[in-house]
Amino acid sequence: MRRINQVAEDRRLEQGAWLFLTSLTVFFLSCTFLYAIYVMFRLAPQSGEIQPFYLPRLFILTTVNMLAISVLLHMAVEAVQRERRIDLARYIILAFILGIAFFAVQGSALAWMVSEMLRPTALVNNLYGLTFFLVIVHALHVVGGVAGLTFLLFGLARAKYDHERYFPIRFCALYWHFLDAVWILMLVSFYLAAYISKVN
């Protein structure tokens, strides 16, 4: 009976999780739309000359890092479904280590952006400010993803997951897939803005 109640509770949590991810999707799509408007106004001819906009090369490494975490969590879901506990632990631990590494790499990328933003230039107009803010907003959501991985590690230590009950692992995987999709969308927007800023 207790097992049936737990499975029913997991279904309720799954509905809440989809609602949460939907609201975050609306938020990030709105941010991307506003960023596009911001770039159009900044690059309008009447706005004057604009400082060329460059992105840190480390963003490529953070993208690879995040995709690797998503792949590991996808593999973790498959491992728990097949009751492969050693593989499950291995994938989650590796994902957690990569999650921590993300902050070191992204921190270096952001430091580079700040140095570019503060570089003496005759041009006041640039695209670094809002871009930096959006990268920070995404990084804060990655903090939530790493917190989820930490939660999974505690669950592993207590042997809480099996082939019937593994919703936390599945949700964590979904959340990281979501973070990947958002980051790629944002990165494409940033690279387009950078390209346009150099052409103008």
VOGU-3710 file (C-alpha; in Angstrom, 3 decimals, decimal comma):
1> mrrinqvaed> 0,000/0,000/0,000  2,814/2,344/0,907  4,504/1,661/-2,456  1,253/2,530/-4,312  0,994/5,812/-2,379  4,615/6,662/-3,200  4,075/6,000/-6,920  0,920/8,172/-6,852  2,905/10,903/-5,111  5,578/10,682/-7,804
11> rrleqgawlf> 2,884/11,185/-10,462  1,675/14,335/-8,686  5,260/15,578/-8,442  5,725/14,922/-12,159  2,735/17,130/-12,994  4,205/19,882/-10,825  7,595/19,421/-12,481  6,137/19,886/-15,966  4,335/23,029/-14,802  7,606/24,332/-13,350
21> ltsltvffls> 9,532/23,644/-16,564  6,774/25,238/-18,646  6,925/28,438/-16,573  10,725/28,520/-16,887  10,402/28,029/-20,656  8,089/31,044/-20,901  10,536/33,071/-18,780  13,594/32,247/-20,900  11,755/32,677/-24,212  10,634/36,109/-22,995
31> ctflyaiyvm> 14,225/36,950/-22,029  15,470/35,910/-25,479  12,742/37,948/-27,184  13,599/41,025/-25,079  17,290/40,487/-25,837  16,515/40,536/-29,577  14,628/43,843/-29,165  17,502/45,254/-27,069  20,044/44,319/-29,760  17,882/45,863/-32,522
41> frlapqsgei> 17,648/49,156/-30,632  21,361/49,165/-29,785  22,343/48,474/-33,387  19,881/50,948/-34,929  21,656/53,582/-37,097  20,394/56,452/-34,924  22,038/54,903/-31,850  25,495/55,735/-33,173  28,576/53,576/-33,473  28,762/50,482/-31,244
51> qpfylprlfi> 31,733/48,682/-29,714  32,344/45,340/-31,487  30,960/42,501/-29,400  32,905/39,287/-28,781  32,024/36,154/-26,850  34,462/34,129/-24,754  35,671/30,932/-26,409  35,118/29,204/-23,067  31,374/29,254/-23,823  32,043/26,346/-26,207
61> lttvnmlais> 33,592/24,370/-23,348  30,674/25,115/-21,014  28,275/23,949/-23,747  30,147/20,640/-24,101  30,185/20,340/-20,299  26,422/20,788/-20,017  25,689/18,370/-22,863  27,894/15,771/-21,156  25,917/16,177/-17,912  22,663/15,653/-19,824
71> vllhmaveav> 24,000/12,512/-21,494  25,194/11,132/-18,138  21,790/11,762/-16,546  20,009/10,143/-19,480  22,248/7,119/-18,951  21,476/7,261/-15,206  17,740/6,998/-15,953  18,373/3,949/-18,134  20,624/2,438/-15,453  18,021/2,794/-12,680
81> qrerridlar> 15,319/1,312/-14,926  17,535/-1,759/-15,381  18,596/-1,863/-11,694  22,252/-1,263/-12,571  23,119/0,436/-9,295  26,896/0,727/-9,797  26,432/2,381/-13,193  23,754/4,649/-11,721  26,107/5,837/-8,975  28,954/6,311/-11,459
91> yiilafilgi> 26,874/8,454/-13,837  25,467/10,691/-11,105  28,866/11,216/-9,449  30,443/12,118/-12,812  27,556/14,491/-13,584  28,032/16,164/-10,181  31,781/16,637/-10,789  31,081/18,161/-14,214  28,419/20,384/-12,626  31,017/21,810/-10,229
101> affavqgsal> 33,510/22,183/-13,094  30,890/24,203/-15,001  31,176/27,052/-12,491  34,971/27,225/-12,781  34,805/27,430/-16,577  31,799/29,760/-16,729  33,342/31,961/-14,034  36,464/32,394/-16,186  34,285/33,213/-19,209  32,345/35,815/-17,236
111> awmvsemlrp> 35,575/37,367/-15,904  36,730/37,745/-19,517  33,426/39,429/-20,413  33,805/41,866/-17,510  37,328/42,778/-18,664  35,972/43,446/-22,168  33,090/45,467/-20,757  35,447/47,655/-18,710  38,070/48,019/-21,428  38,688/51,723/-22,165
121> talvnnlygl> 37,003/52,640/-25,418  35,719/55,776/-27,083  32,434/54,000/-27,785  29,874/53,950/-24,992  27,391/51,649/-26,725  27,995/47,911/-26,362  26,055/44,670/-25,968  27,984/43,267/-23,011  25,704/44,430/-20,186  22,484/42,532/-20,933
131> tfflvivhal> 24,397/39,559/-22,354  26,346/39,266/-19,093  23,109/39,520/-17,094  21,423/36,720/-19,095  24,458/34,444/-18,698  24,287/35,041/-14,925  20,545/34,266/-14,888  21,215/30,973/-16,679  24,105/30,164/-14,315  21,781/30,681/-11,330
141> hvvggvaglt> 19,470/28,045/-12,783  22,487/25,757/-13,173  22,976/26,192/-9,396  19,526/24,594/-9,082  20,680/21,746/-11,331  23,759/21,103/-9,183  21,568/21,223/-6,057  19,415/18,535/-7,706  22,507/16,408/-8,334  23,496/16,829/-4,670
151> fllfglarak> 20,011/15,644/-3,671  20,456/12,590/-5,904  23,783/11,780/-4,250  22,079/11,717/-0,834  19,328/9,523/-2,280  21,949/7,137/-3,671  23,624/6,888/-0,267  20,275/5,797/1,206  19,483/3,431/-1,708  16,207/5,262/-2,374
161> ydheryfpir> 15,961/4,563/-6,110  14,884/1,446/-7,969  13,193/0,555/-11,278  9,752/1,501/-9,889  10,625/4,682/-8,064  13,150/6,985/-9,706  11,258/10,230/-10,386  13,980/12,479/-8,838  16,546/11,088/-11,289  14,166/11,526/-14,218
171> fcalywhfld> 13,278/15,079/-13,220  16,934/16,014/-12,737  17,656/14,676/-16,242  14,714/16,643/-17,691  15,883/19,808/-15,924  19,396/19,499/-17,349  17,993/18,829/-20,837  15,976/22,021/-20,385  19,102/23,955/-19,300  20,896/22,684/-22,416
181> avwilmlvsf> 18,107/23,796/-24,738  17,918/27,236/-23,120  21,691/27,704/-23,215  21,935/26,741/-26,898  19,089/29,138/-27,768  20,792/31,935/-25,818  24,193/31,162/-27,314  22,808/31,318/-30,861  21,237/34,702/-29,995  24,545/35,965/-28,577
191> ylaayiskvn> 26,541/34,835/-31,614  24,040/36,456/-33,981  24,272/39,711/-32,000  28,076/39,511/-32,077  28,078/38,934/-35,834  25,673/41,807/-36,512  27,662/44,163/-34,246  30,796/43,579/-36,355  28,986/43,912/-39,701  27,333/47,246/-38,768
//
